[in-house]
Amino acid sequence: MKYFGGVEGGATHSRLVICDESGQSVGATSGLGTNHWGIGIPECARRIADMVERAKEEAGIPKETPLTSLGLSLSGCEQEATNRELEQELRTTFPDLAQSYAVSSDTMGSMYTASSIGGMVLISGTGSNCLLRNPDGSTSNCGGWGNFLGDEGSAWYISYRAVKVVFDHMDNFEQSAAPVEKTWSLIKEHFSLETRLDMLPHCYAKFDKPFFANLCKKLSQNAENGDELARSLFREAGVHLARMILALLPNVHQDLVKSGDLSVVCVGSVWSSWNLLQEAFISELAKTSIDFDLKLVRITKSSAYGACYLGADSADFDLPRNYADNVTVLYTYTDPRKKAKATNGCNC
C-alpha cells in the first residue's frame, strides 16, 4: 500500500492529511505554523516531520515506512530556491520521511483542492495573497509580500489599521470619521495595555504577527454589533480584496473561462465575515467591466488535500479525487452591465 501526505501550512497553524491509494484519508493532524520566513527552514522541517510522524502513528503506518510523496503547500514558499532548500533539509535530516516532495505556496494547495485546471485563489487569513493559474500552467500573482510591504485585506492589516486609526485620532493627526472609544477599549484589552506606550513592544521587540492579527476576530464582533469604525475597516478590506482580483483579470486566458465563469477560491478566516465585506467588495468590482462571472467558492476540506494531490501528481500517481465534494459556493458575481444587456435582450 502506498501513502500520500499533504500539508497546509500557514503562519499561525498547519494541517496534515495522509491518504491511501484510493484517495481516502487514513490519518490527519495539526501543528504549529510552518512559514519558514518566520521560524527558519530547520524549524519548519522539524514541525513538518513531527506532524507526519503523529499522523502515521494514528494511521497505523510503521514509522520506518516513508510516504510515497509529501506535498507541502506552505505560506512563504513562493521561491524555488528556498523551496529546494526546505526539501533538502527534509531529505537530509529526516531521510525516511518521504520518497518524493512537491513544495509550493499555500495558494497552490488551495487551488488544487478545488480544481485541477486552475483558477484563482484569494487568501485572506493572517496575511493575504492572490494567485491566478491558467490551464497551461502559467501563473500571475498579486500580494503575498508580508506585513511590511502588503497584506491588505488580511486579518493582520485590519488589526493594524484599527490601531493606526485610533492612534492617529488620539494624536490629532487625522480625525476618525467614526467614534474610536470601542475600538480603543478592544485594543487595550487584547494587548493588555494601560497606555499607548505599552503598544510599542508589540510592534517591535515582541512583535507576533498571528497574535496581532487575532485582534481582527474581536473587531468583527464589534462590527456585527454595529460599531461604525469596525465596520469601516471591513469595508476597506472588501475593497482591497476586490482590487487583488481585478489586478489579475488581464492575465486570465480564455480557455480558463470558457464555461462563463472564473472560480475564485476564498481561503482564510476573514472570509467568515463575508457579510461585512460584501457590499464594498461588489461596489469595487462594479467599477470594472468583467465579461465573465466570478464564482467565489470556499473549500470545505483542508487544502492539505490539494497539497496531497500535488504530491501524488509529482510522483506520477493518479490519486482519485472528487473536487465537487471539496467546495461550496459563497457568492456569484455578475457584472451589472452584463445583467442589463441580458434584461434588454441585447446579444451585442
N, C-alpha and C positions, 0 to 999 in steps of 0.2 A: 504493500500500500504506500502510495506517495502522499505527502502532506505539503500544503502550500500556506505560507504565512503572509499576513499583510498588517502594516502598522499605519495608523492615522496619528500623526504627531503634531501637536500644537505647542505654543509657548507655555500653556498652563497645564495641560494634561494630554495623555496619549492613550490610544486603544489598540489592541492587537487581536486578530482573529486567526485561527488555523482552520483550514478547510481540507477535507479529504478529496479523493479523485472525483467524487460525484458533485462537488461544489457545496456540500453541506458543512456547516460549522461543527467542529468537534471540540473546540476549545477557544476560550476568549478570556481576556483580562484587561486591566487598565493600569496606567502608571503615571509617572511624573512627566512634565514637559520635555520634549526632545528637539527643541530648536538649538542647533549647535552653536549659533552665534551668541547665545546667552549663557550656555553651560560648557562649551568646549566639545570638541569631537570625541575625546576619550570618554568623557562622562555620558555623552549622548549614546555612544556604542554600548556602554555598560548598562544603561537603562533599557535599551532595546533587548540586549541579551537576557536581562532579568525578566522581562515580560515574556520572552519566548520560552524560557525555562519553566516559568509558572504555568503558562498555557499548555505546554507539553505534559506537565505533570497532571493537570486537570483532564487532559485528553487521553491519558494513559500511554503516551508515546515515550518509549525508552529515551533516557537522557542522551545517550550516545548516538541516537538516530537523527541525522541532520534533516532539516526541511529541504524539500526539493527546490523550492525557491522562497525567497523572502522579499516582498515588495515593501518599500519604505516611501511613504508619501508624507513628507515632513515639512513643517514650516521652516523656512530658511534654506531649503535645498533647491535653490534656483541656479546654482553654478556647477557646471560639470566638474571643475577642478576639485572643489570641496566635496562634491558627491563621491568622486573616486577616492578621495582621502578617507571619507567615512566608510566606504566599502572595504578599503584596505585595512582600516583599523579593526573592523569586524572580522575579516578573514584572518588577520594576524593574531589578535587577542582571543578570539572565540572561533577557532578553526572548525569546530563541529556544529556550528550554529545552522548553516545553510549551505547548499551546494552552489546556488546562484543568487544574485541580488539584482534588484531594479530600484534605483534610487531616483526620486523625483520630488517636486514640490507638493505641498498639501493640496494645491488646486487640482493637480492631475489625478490624485486619488478620488477626489470628489467627483470629477468629471467621469472617470471610468466606472464609478458606482452607478451612474445614471445612463451612460451610453458608451458604445464602442467607437462611434464615428466622429465624435467631437461635439462642440457646442461651446457654451460659455459658463464659467464658474465665477461667482461673485462672493467672496468671503468677507464677512463682517462679524468677526469674533473679537478676540483680544486686539488683533490688528486687522488690516483689510488688504485685499488683493483682488485683481480681476484678470482672468486668463481666457483667451479665445483660442480654440484649437479647431482647425479645418480638417475635412476628411483626408486631405493629402498629407497631414501631419504638421503643417506649418502652424506656428503659434504667434500670438501677439499678447502683450502684457500691459496692464495699467495698474500702477500701485505696487504694493509689496516692498516698499522701501524702508519700512520700520518707522518708529515713532519720531525720530529726528527729522526725517525727510517726507513723511507721509502719514499713512494710516487713517486718512479721512474716512468718516463714516463708520469707524470701528468703536468698540466699547472704550478703548483707551482714549480715542480722540474726543468722544462725547464727554468722558470724565475730565479730561484735560480742559476742554472748553468750559465746563462748568466752573472749574477752579479759576480759570483765566477771566471769565466774565465777572465773577464775584470780586476777585482781587482788583480788576480794573475799575469796577464800580466803587469799591471802598477807597481806592486811591484817588477818586475823582478824575481819573484819566479818561475813562469812557463810561458814561452812564448807561446802565442796563435799561432796556425798554420795558422790562418786567421786574417785579419785586425780587430781591435776591435773598430775603431772610430764610425761606425754607431750604433753599439750596445751600446756603452757608451753614445752617444747622446740620444738614446732612453731611457736608464735608467735614465739619468738626467731629461729628460722631464717628464717621468712617475712619478717619486718620487719627483719632484721639488727640485733637488739638485743643489748646487753651487760647493761643493767639495765632495770628497768621505766620509769625516767625517759626512756629513749630512745624510748618509745612515744608520748610526748606530741606530738612534731611530726606523727606520722601521724594524730593526732586533731584537730589544729588547723591550723597553718600549711601543712603538706604533706599535708593530708587528700586522699586519692584513693580515692573510693568503689569503683571497679572493682578496684583493686589490693587494697584491704581485703577485698572480697568474695571474691577469689581464694583466700583462706585456706580457704574452705569446701571446695574440692576436696581439699585435703590433709587436712582434718578427716574427710571422707568416707572417705578411705583408712584413717585411724586407726580409724574406726568399723567398717569392713569387717574390720579386723584384731582387733576385739574390745574396743577401748578404751571403757570404760563411760561416761566423761564425753562423748566424742564421740557415742556412740550416744544418750545422753540429749538432746543438743542437737538431733538429728534427730527424736527423738520429740516434742520440744517444737514443732518446725517442723510436724510432721504434724498436731498439734492445732490450731495456728494456721491452717493451710491449710483444714482441715475447717470451722473456725468461719467462715471467709470465705464458704464455700459456704452454710452454714446461715443466715448473716446475710441472704442474698438470696432464699432459698426462699419467704418470704411474698409476694414480688413476682412469682413465676412465674405466667404466665397459663395457663389450662387448655389452650388450643389449641397451646401450645408442647410439652406433654407428652401429647398425645392418643395418641401411639404407645406410651405406657407408660414412656418413659424420657426423661431430660434429658441432652443431650450437654454434657459439660464438657471443653473443650479445655484441656489441660495444657501450658503453654508455659514454657520456661526450663530451665537446666542442673540445678537442684535435683531436677527430676523424674527425672533419670538415677539418683538414689538412692532410687527408689520403695521398694525393699526395706527401707530404713532408716526410711521414713516410714509405711509401710502399716499396721502394727499400731495405732499411736496414732491415725492418721487415721481408721481404721474404728471404733475404740472411741469417738472423739469424735462421729462421725456417729450411732452407735447410741444416743446419749443423746436423740435427737430422732426422733419418728415422721415418716417420709417415705413418701408414698403412691405414689411412682413410683421407678423405678430411676435411678441416676446412672451414666451411661456415660462413664467417663473415657477420652478419646482423646488421642493425640499426633499432631500434624501431621507428615507425612513429607516435606513440601516447605516451603521458607521461606515465612513469612507475607507475604513480598513479593508472592507470588501473590495473596493476599487483598487486599492494597493495590492491586494491578493491577486486580482485579475491581471494587473500589470506584471506582477512577478511571474505568474504562470505563463503569460504570453511571451515574456522574455526567455523563459525556459522551453518555449515551443511546445507547450502542453495546452490542449483545448479544454480548459476548465469550464464545465457547464455553468450557466448563469441566466437569471431571468430579470432583466432590467425593470420590467413593469412592476415587480414586487418591491423595488428599491426606492421608488419616488412617489410623491403626491403633489398635485398642482396647488400652488399657493395663489397665483393670480395670472390671468392672461391679459396682456396689454395690447390693444389695437389702436393704431394711430387714429385720432378723431377725424382727420381729413379722409382717411380710408373709409371710415364709417359713413361719413357724409356722402361720399361718392356712391357707396352701396345703397344708401337710402334714396338717393336721387336717380338710381338706376343707371349710373354712368360707368362704363367699362373703359374709359379713356385712361 
